[in-house]
Amino acid sequence: MNKNDQDTFLALYEPVHDQFCRFCRAISGNQSDAEDLIQDSILNVIERLNKIQDKAAFKSYLFNVAGNLNKMRLRRSKFRAEFSVAELSRIVDFSQSPEQITDFRIVYEKMLNLPPRIAETLILYHITDLSIEEIHSIQGGSLSGVKMRLKRGREKLLSLLNTKAQKQLAVMLLTL
């Protein structure tokens, strides 16, 4: 990779770095898998940087690559994400209350147990803070499809929760 390509990549990547890392952490479920996913995604994008014709689509391309690599990892391992309290603090900080941490862990695990596309939509919107249009460009389909996945995902997530505290936490997370 020459200096010009490095500069181009860095100019495109730096504005989306934080969102991208949050997304990778959220969909992978643990820090070590997230780091691997970030590295694999960046390597994949760097190798194909010259093939990206529309540099405005870089963010969508990067998120798509990460999503596809994560789906491949899940298919290969048939393993759903594990959870750690340390990872929780990197996704959302809800203070040091053990009850809230436990409730958030439950909400997060339930979110990861939703159908993959719906879980990804909720993560992209609520944890990664992407707009509906950006999610549409990442996932494809239609804008109304993204909105329906958000609506159905929220409803399904709330229906899976057992306690009032978990539902309140989920509502708070889903309305941030």
Secondary structure, 3 states (H helix, E strand, C coil): CCHHHHHHHHHHHHHHHHHHHHHHHHHHCCHHHHHHHHHHHHHHHHHCHHHCCCHHHHHHHHHHHHHHHHHHHHHHHCCCCCCCHHHHHHHCCCCCCHHHHHHHHHHHHHHHCCCHHHHHHHHHHHHCCCCHHHHHHHHCCCHHHHHHHHHHHHHHHHHHCCCHHHHHHHHHHHCC
